[in-house]
């Protein structure tokens, strides 16, 4: 007599969470396919519709990306790999359509919680999309390559110049910037939709005088390049300008995208 075949043990489904990369406005047609590797190296990057927007997510193991994420972020090797995957996914999404990048490590436990999050921020999201439309982020650093020459102290002109004041606010707290650097910052700020001073992460670089980020309309890219060329030429061996970009607008939407 034949014995009934033994039932194979049921494979337990791994609890999942939603890792958020970015938010974009929902197109009328199908969302583009993103080929970048997901944050865990396995789950694909996909788009789900939430309150009139596309939320770009991966369905990742809840244990690793929600329950123990703070501990995982202490592992520098894991952090470097995951950070690169996050950046590549956001860059590909942003290359296809205007997107608001989410902060690294933004996770939701369900589609319902993500939809509620978007619903509560619809006004802020709308303002952010208007702000970053057709614009990219550019990072600029100024390095001293020679000892600065002594300059005579000149009396300030009457009447406060708005752009110069804004440039003053963008300077780092370590020492006062000279007039030429302030003029450069003011000139680029005038071109920009928005400007953000650099954080402390790069402040220890040798010779770094100032660094910051600018949100520049794509139509004004040549104006930015002209300004960089003008000041780099006039400063010659005294200072060096490093400019990187275009990037997704990381520095200008973080407070709204997550």
Helices and strands as residue ranges (DSSP letters): E 16-25, E 46-50, E 53-61, H 62-62, I 63-67, H 69-72, H 76-96, E 99-101, E 107-108, H 111-120, H 122-132, E 135-144, H 162-170, H 179-191, E 194-197, E 208-217, G 218-220, H 221-235, E 239-247, H 250-257
